[in-house]
Amino acid sequence: MTVIWDWNGTLLDDVQVCLGVMNGILARRGLPPLSLERYREIFAFPVKDYYGLAGLDVSGDRFFALAEEFMTGYRAASKRCALMPGAAEVLAALDGMGLSQVLASASRQDDLERQLAEQGLTGRFQAVLGMGDDLGGGKAGLAAGYIRKNGIAPDSVYFVGDTAHDWETAESVGARCVLIAAGHQSRARLTAAEAAVLDDIRQLPAFLAAKIQQ
């Protein structure tokens, strides 16, 4: 079995940082801030859609400037982020179960590798798959390419993430999915997807162990 992990909001606890950076952008434009609840209801991929729902003008080239503004703030603020509670122990437990672990993210590759280094996780995964830009598109192509290149049977893959996009990515390649309701989207939104939903990442080893035994 191969586990393909999402990073932001799944392994890295950065929801409050992302919310704070966005609220700074909104404040500079005289727009009302987002509550955590509202943020988790509108956050989406591609992030251009989320920016629009937050009240920002994303027409023309404005989105590109907003994406740059967000990432400038996020890169500085994310240095204070930690891993999700229990994440390190879960990674070790899945290693102990003999599972292959890969990281796939809509974050830019160099940002992803920097954050992994900050968290002491450099070299921790069989592969680290990031994007080539800051536009927060989708990662389905990254995952599909990795699975195809390595001759992995899609039905032996579990995507683990915190958004409906992770489920959509899994669906696009014929893999299975587990969503953790502690990140960037609300539990109500996650349960609308045809995926297993757990409340805490620490429940994952038992969940996967049960699937292996079936």
Protein Blocks (a to p, Z undefined) as FASTA:
>chain_A
ZZdddfehplmccklmmmmmmmmmmmmnopacddfklmmmmgccdfklmmmmnopafehj
llmmmmmmmmmmmmmmmmmpccdehklmmmmmmmmnopacddddfbdfklmmmmmmmnop
ghkambdcddfbfnopafklmmmmmmmmnopafklcccddfbfklmmmmmmnopacdddd
fbfbcfklmmmpccdddfbfklmmmmmmmmmmZZ
